[in-house]
């Protein structure tokens, strides 16, 4: 006689099967669970202004200067959706478009958006070395190297790395790190919550962050000097062996360490040091509310 305790209740098998089907259906509908990718290469003629503007809302953007007279855009497009078929359909709708607007070449990534689908593109852009580049990338890393016409970068949530760029540089990001190396010209760097690191720069510097440290090494001080400020973080400034400038250092809660000989030096008890380097000249002004300052 069969033990009634070993017999599953009526409808139990049906219930388990129904729940398993429901679970599989639920998982298949999870946003971005399936993925599709494709690569594309496009070329655009340069405009007479030699200015290239890039807009890429969601994706990495890398710009490299080369010996060329056109602009080549290599893109890797990625689509995520609730099914393979939906991902493929979305992938087909992601487009890289370029047109001349007010004398500038404007290139933009166009991506449709739905609640359970996501598309983006990573860009590798080759431009003439003499070009000036302007990049808008709210949610993606930006890298620029080897151009001689200057650069502008606007990013909300993506680190910015700039190297071997000549001309004025203007970087503004909300929540990310800024790195620049071997550049020359007037450099402006702004970050709300991120470190700023500048190495082997030739020219003037204006760098500000709210929450993060600032490290700057300058090979030549420009006519507009060096201005560094942070609310919460350390400031370290490396100067060339021979420099002529006016030095103004100020901390609210921290210490000042100056390794350079100053003329007409004064030190205030509230945390301020003033003095002259060499014969004087451009202003070097460093400020931090909560942190230390070191000049080397």
C-alpha positions in Angstrom: 0.0 0.0 0.0 1.5 3.4 -1.0 2.3 5.8 1.8 0.0 8.8 1.2 2.6 11.1 2.6 4.9 10.3 -0.4 2.2 11.2 -2.9 2.3 14.9 -4.0 -1.0 16.8 -3.6 -3.2 17.0 -6.6 -2.0 19.7 -9.0 1.4 20.0 -7.4 3.2 19.0 -10.6 1.1 21.4 -12.6 1.9 24.3 -10.1 5.6 23.7 -10.3 5.6 23.5 -14.0 3.6 26.7 -14.2 5.9 28.6 -11.8 8.9 27.4 -13.8 7.4 28.7 -17.0 6.5 32.0 -15.3 10.1 32.3 -14.0 11.6 31.6 -17.4 9.3 34.2 -18.9 10.2 36.7 -16.3 13.9 36.3 -16.8 13.6 36.5 -20.5 11.9 39.9 -20.1 14.6 41.4 -17.8 15.9 44.7 -19.3 19.2 44.4 -21.2 19.4 40.6 -20.7 20.3 40.0 -24.4 23.1 41.7 -26.3 24.0 42.4 -30.0 27.1 44.1 -31.4 28.4 45.4 -34.7 31.4 47.4 -36.0 31.2 50.2 -38.6 33.7 52.6 -40.2 32.7 55.9 -41.8 34.7 58.8 -43.2 33.7 62.5 -43.3 35.3 65.4 -45.1 36.8 68.1 -42.9 35.4 71.6 -43.0 37.3 74.8 -43.7 37.3 75.7 -40.0 39.0 72.4 -39.1 36.7 72.1 -36.0 35.3 68.6 -35.2 32.4 68.4 -32.7 31.5 65.0 -31.3 28.3 64.1 -29.3 28.2 60.7 -27.7 25.7 60.4 -24.8 26.5 56.9 -23.7 29.8 55.4 -24.7 33.6 55.8 -24.7 35.1 58.4 -27.1 38.7 58.3 -28.2 40.1 61.0 -30.5 43.6 60.7 -32.1 45.4 63.2 -34.3 46.9 61.7 -37.5 48.5 62.9 -40.7 45.3 63.0 -42.7 42.8 65.5 -44.2 39.5 63.8 -43.4 37.8 62.3 -40.3 37.5 58.6 -39.8 35.0 57.3 -37.3 35.3 53.6 -36.2 32.4 52.6 -34.0 31.4 49.5 -32.1 27.7 49.7 -31.6 26.1 47.7 -28.8 22.4 47.0 -28.1 20.9 45.4 -25.0 17.3 44.3 -24.8 14.9 41.8 -23.4 15.4 39.3 -26.3 18.0 38.6 -29.0 15.5 39.7 -31.7 14.8 43.0 -29.9 18.6 43.6 -29.4 19.2 43.1 -33.1 16.4 45.5 -34.1 17.7 48.1 -31.7 21.2 47.7 -33.1 20.0 48.5 -36.6 18.6 51.8 -35.4 21.8 53.1 -33.8 23.3 55.5 -36.3 26.4 57.7 -36.5 25.6 60.8 -38.4 27.9 63.7 -39.5 27.1 67.0 -41.2 28.5 70.5 -41.5 26.9 73.0 -39.2 28.0 76.6 -39.2 31.3 75.7 -40.7 32.0 72.9 -38.3 31.8 69.1 -38.7 29.3 67.8 -36.2 29.2 64.0 -35.5 26.5 62.5 -33.3 25.5 59.1 -32.1 21.7 58.7 -32.5 20.2 56.0 -30.3 16.5 55.3 -29.6 15.6 54.7 -26.0 12.9 52.5 -24.3 12.6 51.4 -20.7 13.7 47.9 -21.3 16.3 48.5 -24.1 19.6 50.2 -24.2 22.0 51.1 -27.0 25.3 52.9 -27.2 28.5 53.2 -29.3 32.2 53.3 -28.5 33.9 55.7 -30.9 37.5 55.7 -32.2 37.9 58.9 -34.2 41.0 59.9 -36.3 41.2 63.6 -37.1 43.9 65.8 -38.7 46.6 66.8 -36.2 45.7 70.5 -36.8 42.1 70.1 -35.8 40.3 71.5 -32.8 38.1 69.0 -31.1 35.0 69.5 -29.0 33.5 66.5 -27.2 30.2 66.2 -25.3 30.0 62.8 -23.5 27.6 62.9 -20.6 28.1 59.2 -19.7 31.4 57.9 -21.1 35.1 58.2 -20.8 36.9 60.6 -23.1 40.5 60.3 -24.4 42.2 62.9 -26.7 45.8 62.7 -28.0 48.1 64.1 -30.6 46.1 67.2 -31.8 47.4 70.7 -32.2 44.3 72.9 -32.3 43.1 72.7 -28.7 40.2 70.7 -27.1 37.0 71.2 -25.2 35.5 68.3 -23.2 32.1 68.2 -21.4 31.3 65.1 -19.4 29.0 64.4 -16.4 30.1 60.8 -15.5 33.2 59.9 -17.3 36.9 60.3 -16.8 38.9 62.5 -19.2 42.4 61.8 -20.3 44.3 64.3 -22.6 47.8 63.9 -23.8 50.1 65.6 -26.3 47.6 68.3 -27.1 48.7 71.8 -28.1 46.4 74.9 -27.8 43.9 75.9 -25.2 42.2 73.0 -23.3 38.9 73.3 -21.4 37.7 70.3 -19.5 34.5 70.2 -17.3 33.2 67.0 -15.7 30.9 66.5 -12.7 31.9 63.2 -11.2 35.1 61.9 -12.7 38.9 62.2 -12.8 40.8 64.5 -15.1 44.3 63.6 -16.4 46.5 65.6 -18.7 50.1 65.0 -19.7 52.6 66.7 -22.1 50.2 69.4 -23.2 50.9 73.1 -23.9 48.6 76.2 -23.8 46.1 77.6 -21.4 44.5 74.7 -19.5 41.2 74.9 -17.6 40.0 71.8 -15.6 36.9 71.6 -13.5 35.5 68.6 -11.6 32.9 68.5 -8.8 33.9 65.1 -7.4 37.2 63.9 -8.8 41.0 64.1 -8.8 42.8 66.4 -11.2 46.3 65.3 -12.3 48.4 67.3 -14.7 51.9 66.3 -15.7 54.6 68.0 -17.7 52.4 70.9 -18.7 53.7 74.0 -20.5 51.6 77.1 -20.0 49.0 78.5 -17.6 46.7 76.3 -15.5 43.4 77.0 -13.8 42.1 73.8 -12.0 39.3 73.5 -9.5 37.6 70.5 -7.8 35.2 70.3 -4.9 36.1 66.9 -3.5 39.4 65.6 -4.6 43.1 66.2 -4.7 45.0 68.2 -7.3 48.5 67.3 -8.5 50.2 69.5 -11.1 53.7 69.4 -12.5 54.6 72.4 -14.7 57.6 72.5 -17.1 56.9 76.2 -18.0 54.7 78.7 -16.2 52.5 80.7 -18.6 51.7 84.4 -18.4 48.4 83.7 -16.7 50.1 81.7 -14.0 48.8 78.8 -12.0 45.5 78.8 -10.0 44.6 75.6 -8.1 41.7 75.2 -5.7 39.8 72.4 -3.9 37.4 72.3 -1.0 38.4 68.9 0.3 41.8 67.5 -0.8 45.5 68.0 -1.0 47.3 70.2 -3.5 50.8 69.4 -4.8 52.5 71.7 -7.3 55.8 70.8 -9.0 57.6 73.8 -10.6 60.6 74.0 -13.0 64.0 74.7 -11.4 64.0 78.3 -12.6 60.7 80.1 -12.3 59.7 83.8 -11.8 56.3 84.2 -10.1 54.4 85.6 -7.2 53.3 82.9 -4.7 50.1 82.9 -2.7 49.3 79.8 -0.6 46.3 79.5 1.7 44.8 76.7 3.7 41.9 76.8 6.2 42.4 73.4 7.9 45.8 71.9 7.0 49.5 72.6 6.6 51.7 74.3 4.0 55.0 72.8 2.9 57.1 75.0 0.6 60.4 73.6 -0.6 61.3 76.7 -2.7 63.3 79.8 -1.6 61.1 82.9 -1.4 61.9 86.6 -1.4 59.8 89.0 0.7 58.1 86.0 2.3 55.4 86.4 4.9 53.5 83.8 6.8 50.2 84.4 8.5 49.1 82.4 11.6 45.8 81.5 9.9 47.5 79.5 7.3 48.7 81.7 4.5 52.1 82.1 2.8 53.1 84.9 0.4 56.3 85.4 -1.4 58.3 85.9 -4.6 60.0 83.3 -6.7 63.0 84.6 -8.7 62.3 88.0 -10.1 58.5 87.7 -9.7 55.9 87.6 -12.4 52.9 85.5 -13.0 50.7 84.7 -10.0 50.7 81.2 -8.5 47.7 80.9 -6.3 46.8 77.7 -4.4 43.7 77.3 -2.1 42.3 74.4 -0.1 39.8 74.4 2.7 40.5 70.9 4.2 43.9 69.6 3.1 47.5 70.4 2.8 49.6 72.3 0.2 53.0 71.3 -1.0 55.2 73.3 -3.4 58.2 71.6 -4.9 
